């Protein structure tokens, strides 16, 4: 029971099943000295269901994943949706296709040392069938084909790259891209980052075609770091182990792929880096994904409302009403 502006309100909830509850709210306005029992009343009742929000996570999967492994002795790999930019935290891991919640949690949190954090606390793994990365894949695929700034060899070893804002020189396999001039790389073969290699921008791991049947593979080791997004498609794979490899931004898998993180590898969500990518390259699909509200949402269904006069609202008022 609560008091607002001279009246009172009462909210009653009763569990039904799963994440659904029966909700009944009655407001009574007490004016001109009348007692609450005589006051005009207004009732809203129905069912409220907790539903996942289709927001981007630190690690996002759209489609059936070929395999996923997070393991390590003692301190193991970390996936965190807690925003390094301090603006909007996300879930640690979200999947569009999954089995029961217990299996999901065991796959990502049940291995020795594995740590998944986010707005859901520890072991923040959610099933969200509304995830749709197809529009993002279409934009990124077009981007790497038409505006790639570096060859695969520039990132993975040997060669020089050309940026969107001029030529870049430097040893192959070293850091590429910067906050002023982000890198875009299409990986179709076996790409390995080690030492202090890495960079800033977008790595698109091509999952294969009639030509590249096996798909691309990105492996990070040592102190390698990527600031931005790694996007893996089809039969592509992402591996991180041996040292402290880190991604500051986000990792996403579309339509398959495999993940293998071991040791002290980490993925840390960073909203500033994701927004920078969207602005620099005009990636429309990223706007909805990273600007949507984070976390679960409560939706009222079968809602009914209206004045019910003095006295208690009729029991069951509102069942079978319109959706909202």
N, C-alpha and C positions, 0 to 999 in steps of 0.2 A: 504494500500500500504506500502511495506517495501523495504529496500535496503540491499543487501547482496553481497559482493565481486564484486563490479562493475556492478551488475545487479539489477533488481527489481523483486518483486513478489507481486501478488495480490490474495487475498483470499476472495471469495464471498460465503455467506451462505444464503439460503432461507428456511424458515420452510415449511415442508410438512404436517406431521401429527404426533401426539403423541410425541415420542422422536426421530423422524427422520427428518433430514434436507438434502436439496440438497447442495452439496459442489462443488465449482469450483475454482481451483487454477491454475494460469497462471504465469510462470516464464519467464522473458525476460533477455537475456544476452547482455549487451551493451559494446562491445569491439571495439578497433580501432577507437574510436571517432564517432561511428554511433549513431543516435538518437534512442530513445526507440521505436519509431514507426516502425523503420526498423530492429530492432534486431531480431535474431532467438528466437522463443518462444517454450515453452513446457507446455502442459496443462494436468492436472489431474482433473477429475471430476467424480461425482457419488453421492451416498447417504451414509450418516453416521448415524448410529443408536446407541443410548445409551443403553447398555445392562448391567444387574447386573452381578457382579463377584461372583463366587461360593465360597466365602471365609467364614471361620468360624466367627461367631459373638459372642458377649457376651452371647446372648440367641438365640439358633438355633433350628428351628423346621423342621423336615423332615417327612412329612405325615400330615394327617388330625388330628388336635388337638381336643380332646373331649371338653375342656373348658379352658379359660384363664381369670384370674381376677387380675387386679392390682388396688388397691384402698387404700385410707387412708385419714383421715382428716388432713388438714394442710400439713405438710411435709409427703409425702407418699413414697412408695417404689421407689428405683432408680435402673435402669438398664443402665450400661454405657459400651460402646465399646471403650472408651478412655483408651488406654493401661496403666495400672498402672506401667509397666516396662519401659514406655517411648520410646518404639521402633516402634511399628506399630499399630495405632488405627484401630478399626473395626467398623462395624455397631452395633447399640444397639441390634436390633432384626431382624432376617431374617426368612422368612417362605417359604417353597417350595409350599405350597398350600394356596390360599387365595382368598378372594373376592376382590372387588374394593379397591383402595388405601384409600378412605375416611373411609371405614369400618375398614380396618386394623389400621389406625391411631386412630380411636375411641376406638377400643378394647384395645389398649395398652397405649394410651395417653389421652383418653377422661375422665378417671375416676379422681375423686378428689385427687390432690396431686401427681399423678403418673408422673414419670420423666424418659424418655428414651433418652439417649444421645449417640453420636457417630460421625463418620466422616460426617454424613449427618446433623449435628447440632442437634437441639432439635426435639423431636419426630422422632428419626432415626429408622424407621421401613420400611423394604424393602421386596418386593416379589421376590424371586429368585427360579424359577422352576428347576434350575440346581443343587440344593442342593442334595447330595446323601450320607447319613450316614450309608447305609447298610454295606459297607466294615468295617467301624469303629465299628459298632455293632457286626459284626462277630468276630473281633479281641478282643474286650472287653469281649464278652461272653466267649470266649475261655480262656482269662486271668483270669477271676474270678472263672472259674471252675477248673483251673489247678494251679494257682499261687496266690490265695487269701491269704493275710497275716493275716487277722483277721476274726473272726466270726462276724455275725451281732450283737450278744450280746455284743461284745467288744466295738462297737461304740455306741450302743443304750442302753447299761446297762448290767452290770454283766459279769464276765469272764476275761480271759487274751488272748492276741494275740501272734502269732508267726510271726515275720517279715522275709523277704527274706534273711536278714543278721544276723539272730539270734533271740533269744527269747525276748519278751518284757513283762514287768510286770507293773501292775498299776491298779487302780480302774476301773471297768467296767463303760462305759459311759463317761470316761474322754477323753482327747485328745489322738489320736493315730497317728502314723506316724511322720516322721520328714524329713528335707531336705536331710539327709543322708540315710534314709531308709523309702521310701514312702509306704503308706498303700494302700491295695486293698480290698474293702469290697463289698460283694454281699448282697443287701437288698431285701428280699422276703416278709417280713412281715411289720408291722407298726413300723417304726423306728422314735424315737423322740429325738432330741438334744436340750438341754436346758443348762442354766448356762453358763459355760465356756467350754463346751464340743465341740468336733469336731475333727479336725486333718488335715492331709496333704496327698494327693494322689488321688485315684479314688473311687467314690461311684457309683456302678452300681445298679440302682433301677430296679429290674426284673419286667417286666410288666405282668407276669402271664403265666400260662401254664395249662395243664389239671389238674395239682395238685394244683397250686396256681391261682385259677380262678380270684380272685380279683386283683392280682398284688401287688407289693410292694408300700410302701408309705413312703416318707421322709418328716418329719416336723422339721423345725428349729425355735427355740424360744430363748429368753434371749440374751446372748452375744455369742451364739454359732457361730463358724466360720469354714468354710472348705476352705482349700487352695489347689486348683487343679480343678478337673472336677467332675461334677455330671451328669450322663448319665441315662436318664429315657426312658424305652421302653414300648410299648404296653399300657396296662391299668394302668401303674404305675402313681404315682402323686408326685409332689413336692409342699410343702407349707412352707411359711415363714411368721411369724408374731410375735407379742408380744415381744417387745424388739428391739434389733439391730442385728439380725442375718445377716451374711455376707458370700458371696462366692467370693473368689479372684481367678479367673481362668476362668471358662466357665461352662455354663449349656446347655445341648442339649437334645432334645426329638426326639425319633425315632419311627415312626409308631403308633402315638396316644399319650395318656397320658393327664394329666391335670395339670394346673399351677394355684396357688393361692398365691399372694404376697400382704401383707397388712402392714400397719404401716410404719416403717422405715427400712424394710428389703432391702438388696441391693445385686446386682450382679455386680462385677467389673472385666472386662477382664484383664488378666495378661499373656502376651506372655511368660515370663520367666517360669512361672509355667507349661504352656502347653508344652513347649519344654522340660522341665525337665521330664515330664511324657513320652514323646515320646522317649527320650534317655534312660531312666531307664528301660522301659519295651519293647522297640523295636516296638512301635506301628506305622507301616508303614502308615496307613490311616491318621494319624494325620499330617504327614509331608506335604502332599498336602493341607490339610485344613488350617493349620496355616501358611504355607510359601507362599501361593498364594497371589497375589497382593490384597490389600484391596480396597473396593469401586467399583464403576461402571467403565465400560470400553466402549470405543467408537470403533465401528467396521465399516469399510468401506464396503459397498456392491455395486454391479453394477458399479464397478470402471473401467475406461478406461483411458489410458494415451498415450502420444506420441507427437512428434514434429509436430507443426502446421504451422510453417513458420511465416513470419512477419504479423503484423496486429492482430486483435482480434481473439481469438479462436472461432470457430463456435459455436453458441448457441446450447445448448443441447448436446454438445460433451460428450461422455462417457456414455450416458444412455444405459442400456441393456448390459453392458460389464460383464466381469467375476467377480466372487466374490473373495474377499481377506480375 
